[in-house]
């Protein structure tokens, strides 16, 4: 039964259902739950830095329950999308309710969509990677698969990486630089892959082209099935979803840079190049994303097997709380800058 704790991640979409079902002030239930209630609980609950022994690790490695808990997010996310779009197109809501609904749905797209899509995108089986890409689709962030897997995991914690926030860079500045540079870099990586295989831009293997087609088709389907306001609503939720991802990117590597060797290459990614958190609720809700150092050390390792390393820099708060703090740059800098190793600040 302890293995089923990750079902708690579904409390985010449950809160979103309640949000639009009750409406009114309840439209803000999901952002309040994700960024007020969970952070408070994380402060109260004890940390859990325990790693599993070899026997337990082998059992968890072959236990398909962990995979099915990820797969369940696909029908849940798309079912919630339809429920929101249908409700929005059939009812008249106040402006403040619409904002609450956009935030609520966007948070689901970021946590149960992009975050789970990220986990599945690292899997070896193509069908799992396909499911991961489908979960990136509603946030219009399918290029993330290419840039993250072929770019970020190579250049993480360097100035060449769009998804690594620099020392004293605010999250708002990071949103602009990261979003734009990741799209640009994804295209460069795609063209490089095509060139290596001696394929043209119009090749069937040009995934970036097909991502554009699928995302445009998704938006056109919304317009066809519902109406223009619903399309605008979907776009708003998508923006919230990918900005949520970028805020996570911001806190994961903020200020941590790898050493450049005399050869001109960077040292290998180590445990010291990602911020970690052992706050239990954030670990569960985000499918162990908070054990980010081990994820970079072995990207193919499944979420239920990730370890905590003593050398990894630890955040004073959980990821949900840290995301809120990041939105207040002076407070974020005051708390985090002193935790960054001095040599990294001058690279």
C-alpha positions as CSV (number, residue, x, y, z in Angstrom):
1,X,0.0,0.0,0.0
2,X,2.9,2.4,0.6
3,X,3.7,2.2,-3.1
4,X,0.4,3.7,-3.9
5,X,1.3,7.0,-2.2
6,X,2.0,8.5,-5.6
7,X,-1.8,8.4,-6.2
8,X,-1.7,11.6,-4.1
9,X,-0.4,13.3,-7.2
10,X,-4.0,13.0,-8.6
11,X,-5.2,15.3,-5.8
12,X,-4.2,18.2,-8.1
13,X,-6.7,17.3,-10.9
14,X,-9.3,16.4,-8.2
15,X,-9.0,19.9,-6.9
16,X,-9.4,21.2,-10.4
17,X,-12.6,19.3,-10.9
18,X,-14.0,20.7,-7.6
19,X,-12.8,24.2,-8.7
20,X,-15.0,24.3,-11.8
21,X,-17.8,22.2,-10.4
22,X,-18.5,24.6,-7.5
23,X,-17.3,27.8,-9.3
24,X,-17.2,31.2,-7.5
25,X,-14.4,31.5,-5.0
26,X,-13.8,27.8,-5.4
27,X,-12.3,28.5,-8.8
28,X,-9.1,29.2,-7.0
29,X,-9.0,25.9,-5.1
30,X,-6.2,24.4,-7.2
31,X,-3.7,27.3,-6.9
32,X,-4.5,27.6,-3.2
33,X,-4.1,23.9,-2.7
34,X,-0.8,23.6,-4.7
35,X,0.9,26.8,-3.4
36,X,-0.6,27.4,0.0
37,X,-1.9,24.2,1.6
38,X,0.9,21.9,0.3
39,X,3.7,24.3,1.3
40,X,2.2,24.6,4.8
41,X,2.0,20.8,5.2
42,X,5.5,20.4,3.9
43,X,6.8,22.7,6.7
44,X,4.9,20.7,9.3
45,X,5.7,17.2,8.0
46,X,9.2,15.7,8.6
47,X,11.7,15.3,5.8
48,X,12.4,11.9,4.3
49,X,16.0,11.4,3.0
50,X,15.9,7.6,3.1
51,X,17.1,5.5,0.2
52,X,16.0,2.0,-0.6
53,X,18.1,-1.1,0.0
54,X,19.0,-3.3,-2.9
55,X,16.2,-5.8,-2.4
56,X,13.5,-3.2,-2.2
57,X,15.0,-1.4,-5.2
58,X,14.7,-4.5,-7.4
59,X,11.1,-5.1,-6.3
60,X,10.2,-1.5,-7.1
61,X,12.1,-1.6,-10.4
62,X,9.9,-4.4,-11.8
63,X,6.6,-3.3,-10.2
64,X,4.3,-2.2,-13.0
65,X,2.1,-0.3,-10.6
66,X,4.5,2.6,-10.7
67,X,4.2,2.7,-14.4
68,X,0.4,2.5,-14.4
69,X,0.2,5.4,-11.9
70,X,1.9,7.5,-14.6
71,X,-0.2,6.2,-17.5
72,X,-3.4,7.1,-15.5
73,X,-2.6,10.7,-16.0
74,X,-3.2,10.6,-19.7
75,X,-7.0,9.9,-19.6
76,X,-7.3,12.1,-16.5
77,X,-5.6,15.1,-18.1
78,X,-7.6,14.8,-21.4
79,X,-10.8,14.1,-19.6
80,X,-10.3,17.2,-17.5
81,X,-9.6,19.3,-20.6
82,X,-12.8,18.2,-22.2
83,X,-14.8,18.9,-19.0
84,X,-13.3,22.4,-18.6
85,X,-13.8,23.3,-22.3
86,X,-17.4,22.0,-22.3
87,X,-18.2,23.8,-19.1
88,X,-16.6,27.0,-20.2
89,X,-18.4,27.0,-23.6
90,X,-21.8,26.2,-22.0
91,X,-21.8,28.6,-19.0
92,X,-21.3,32.3,-18.4
93,X,-18.6,32.9,-15.8
94,X,-17.4,36.0,-14.1
95,X,-14.0,37.3,-15.1
96,X,-12.4,36.4,-11.7
97,X,-13.8,32.8,-12.1
98,X,-12.2,32.5,-15.6
99,X,-8.8,33.5,-14.2
100,X,-9.2,30.9,-11.4
101,X,-10.1,28.2,-14.0
102,X,-7.2,29.1,-16.2
103,X,-4.8,28.9,-13.2
104,X,-6.4,25.6,-12.0
105,X,-6.3,23.9,-15.4
106,X,-2.8,25.3,-16.2
107,X,-1.4,23.8,-12.9
108,X,-2.8,20.4,-13.9
109,X,-1.2,20.7,-17.3
110,X,2.1,21.6,-15.6
111,X,2.1,18.9,-12.9
112,X,0.1,15.9,-14.3
113,X,0.9,16.9,-17.9
114,X,4.4,18.2,-18.5
115,X,6.0,16.7,-15.4
116,X,4.6,13.2,-16.1
117,X,5.4,13.7,-19.8
118,X,9.0,14.4,-18.8
119,X,9.3,11.2,-16.8
120,X,7.8,9.1,-19.7
121,X,10.0,10.9,-22.2
122,X,13.1,9.4,-20.6
123,X,11.8,5.8,-20.9
124,X,13.4,3.3,-23.3
125,X,10.1,2.1,-24.9
126,X,8.8,4.2,-27.7
127,X,5.2,3.7,-26.7
128,X,5.9,5.3,-23.3
129,X,7.7,8.2,-25.0
130,X,4.7,8.6,-27.2
131,X,2.4,8.9,-24.2
132,X,4.8,11.4,-22.7
133,X,4.6,13.6,-25.8
134,X,0.8,13.5,-25.7
135,X,1.0,14.9,-22.2
136,X,3.1,17.8,-23.5
137,X,0.6,18.6,-26.2
138,X,-2.0,20.6,-24.3
139,X,0.7,22.9,-23.0
140,X,1.9,23.4,-26.6
141,X,5.4,22.4,-25.4
142,X,6.2,19.3,-27.4
143,X,9.5,20.7,-28.4
144,X,10.5,20.2,-24.7
145,X,11.1,16.5,-25.5
146,X,13.9,17.2,-28.0
147,X,15.5,20.1,-26.1
148,X,15.3,18.4,-22.7
149,X,16.6,15.0,-23.8
150,X,19.2,16.1,-26.3
151,X,20.1,19.5,-25.0
152,X,19.4,20.1,-21.3
153,X,20.9,16.7,-20.2
154,X,24.1,17.5,-22.1
155,X,24.5,21.2,-21.1
156,X,22.7,21.3,-17.6
157,X,24.4,23.7,-15.2
158,X,26.2,25.6,-17.9
159,X,25.6,29.0,-19.5
160,X,24.9,27.2,-22.8
161,X,21.8,25.6,-21.2
162,X,18.6,27.7,-21.6
163,X,17.0,25.8,-18.7
164,X,19.7,26.7,-16.2
165,X,19.1,30.0,-14.3
166,X,22.1,32.1,-13.7
167,X,23.2,33.6,-10.4
168,X,21.0,36.7,-9.6
169,X,18.7,36.1,-12.6
170,X,15.1,36.6,-11.6
171,X,12.5,34.0,-12.5
172,X,10.7,36.6,-14.8
173,X,13.8,37.2,-16.8
174,X,14.3,33.4,-16.9
175,X,10.8,32.8,-18.3
176,X,11.7,35.0,-21.3
177,X,15.2,33.7,-22.0
178,X,14.4,30.0,-21.3
179,X,11.2,29.8,-23.4
180,X,12.7,31.5,-26.4
181,X,16.1,29.8,-26.3
182,X,14.6,26.4,-25.7
183,X,12.4,26.6,-28.8
184,X,15.4,27.9,-30.9
185,X,17.7,25.2,-29.5
186,X,15.1,22.5,-30.1
187,X,15.0,23.5,-33.8
188,X,18.8,23.5,-34.0
189,X,19.0,20.1,-32.4
190,X,16.3,18.7,-34.8
191,X,18.1,20.0,-37.9
192,X,21.4,18.6,-36.6
193,X,19.7,15.2,-36.1
194,X,18.3,15.3,-39.6
195,X,21.7,16.3,-41.1
196,X,23.4,13.4,-39.3
197,X,20.9,11.0,-40.9
198,X,21.2,12.8,-44.3
199,X,17.5,13.7,-44.3
200,X,15.8,16.9,-45.6
201,X,13.7,19.4,-43.6
202,X,10.6,17.8,-45.1
203,X,11.5,14.4,-43.9
204,X,8.9,12.4,-42.0
205,X,11.5,12.2,-39.3
206,X,11.3,16.0,-38.7
207,X,9.6,15.7,-35.3
208,X,9.6,19.5,-34.7
209,X,7.4,19.9,-37.8
210,X,5.0,17.3,-36.7
211,X,4.8,18.8,-33.2
212,X,3.7,22.1,-34.8
213,X,1.1,20.2,-36.9
214,X,-0.3,18.3,-33.9
215,X,-0.4,21.4,-31.7
216,X,-2.1,23.4,-34.4
217,X,-4.6,20.6,-35.0
218,X,-5.3,20.5,-31.2
219,X,-6.2,24.2,-31.2
220,X,-8.3,23.9,-34.4
221,X,-10.2,21.0,-32.9
222,X,-11.0,23.1,-29.8
223,X,-12.2,25.9,-32.1
224,X,-14.3,23.4,-34.2
225,X,-15.8,21.6,-31.2
226,X,-16.4,24.7,-29.0
227,X,-15.8,28.3,-29.8
228,X,-13.3,31.1,-30.0
229,X,-13.5,32.1,-26.3
230,X,-12.7,28.5,-25.4
231,X,-9.7,28.5,-27.7
232,X,-8.4,31.6,-25.9
233,X,-9.1,29.9,-22.6
234,X,-7.1,26.8,-23.8
235,X,-4.2,29.1,-24.8
236,X,-4.2,30.7,-21.4
237,X,-4.1,27.4,-19.6
238,X,-1.2,26.3,-21.8
239,X,0.8,29.3,-20.9
240,X,0.3,28.7,-17.2
241,X,1.3,25.1,-17.8
242,X,4.6,25.8,-19.4
243,X,5.4,28.7,-17.2
244,X,4.9,26.3,-14.3
245,X,7.5,24.0,-15.9
246,X,9.9,26.9,-16.4
247,X,9.6,27.9,-12.8
248,X,10.5,24.4,-11.8
249,X,13.5,24.6,-14.2
250,X,14.4,27.8,-12.6
251,X,14.7,26.4,-9.1
252,X,16.3,23.1,-10.1
253,X,19.7,24.5,-11.2
254,X,19.6,28.2,-10.0
255,X,23.1,29.5,-9.7
256,X,24.8,26.0,-10.0
257,X,27.4,25.9,-12.7
258,X,29.8,23.1,-13.8
259,X,33.6,23.7,-14.0
260,X,35.0,24.1,-17.5
261,X,38.1,21.9,-18.0
262,X,41.3,22.9,-19.7
263,X,40.2,20.9,-22.7
264,X,37.3,23.3,-23.2
265,X,34.8,20.6,-22.2
266,X,32.7,20.8,-19.0
267,X,33.1,18.4,-16.1
268,X,30.5,15.7,-15.9
269,X,27.2,16.5,-14.2
270,X,27.6,15.7,-10.6
271,X,25.3,15.6,-7.5
272,X,26.3,19.2,-6.7
273,X,24.7,20.6,-9.9
274,X,21.0,20.3,-9.0
275,X,18.9,21.5,-6.1
276,X,17.2,18.8,-4.2
277,X,14.4,18.6,-1.7
278,X,13.4,15.7,0.6
279,X,10.1,17.3,1.6
280,X,7.7,14.4,1.4
281,X,4.6,16.0,-0.2
282,X,6.6,17.6,-3.0
283,X,8.3,14.4,-3.7
284,X,5.0,12.5,-4.1
285,X,3.1,15.2,-5.9
286,X,5.9,15.6,-8.5
287,X,6.8,11.9,-8.8
288,X,10.2,12.4,-7.2
289,X,11.3,15.2,-9.5
290,X,12.7,16.8,-6.4
291,X,15.5,14.2,-6.3
292,X,16.9,15.9,-9.4
293,X,20.6,15.2,-8.9
294,X,20.1,11.5,-9.3
295,X,17.9,12.1,-12.3
296,X,20.7,13.9,-14.1
297,X,23.3,11.4,-13.0
298,X,21.2,8.5,-14.5
299,X,18.4,9.9,-16.6
300,X,17.0,6.5,-17.5
301,X,16.3,5.6,-13.8
302,X,12.6,5.5,-13.0
303,X,11.2,7.9,-10.5
304,X,10.5,5.3,-7.8
305,X,14.2,4.4,-7.7
306,X,15.8,7.9,-7.4
307,X,18.2,8.4,-4.5
308,X,19.2,11.3,-2.3
309,X,22.9,12.1,-2.2
310,X,24.6,13.8,0.8
311,X,26.6,16.0,-1.6
312,X,23.5,17.4,-3.3
313,X,22.6,20.9,-2.4
314,X,19.4,20.8,-0.4
315,X,16.7,23.4,-0.7
316,X,15.4,24.8,2.6
317,X,11.9,24.3,1.5
318,X,10.0,21.9,-0.8
319,X,9.6,22.6,-4.5
320,X,6.1,24.0,-4.3
321,X,7.2,26.5,-1.6
322,X,10.4,27.3,-3.5
323,X,8.3,28.1,-6.6
324,X,6.3,30.7,-4.6
325,X,9.5,32.2,-3.2
326,X,11.0,32.4,-6.7
327,X,8.1,34.8,-7.7
328,X,9.5,37.2,-5.1
329,X,13.1,37.7,-6.4
330,X,14.5,39.8,-3.5
331,X,13.4,37.2,-1.0
332,X,14.6,34.3,-3.2
333,X,18.0,35.9,-3.6
334,X,18.3,36.5,0.1
335,X,17.5,32.9,0.9
336,X,19.3,31.1,-1.9
337,X,22.3,33.1,-2.9
338,X,24.2,32.3,0.3
339,X,23.7,28.6,-0.3
340,X,25.5,28.7,-3.7
341,X,29.1,27.6,-3.5
342,X,31.3,30.7,-3.9
343,X,33.4,29.4,-6.9
344,X,30.2,28.9,-8.9
345,X,29.2,32.5,-8.5
346,X,32.1,33.8,-10.5
347,X,32.1,31.4,-13.4
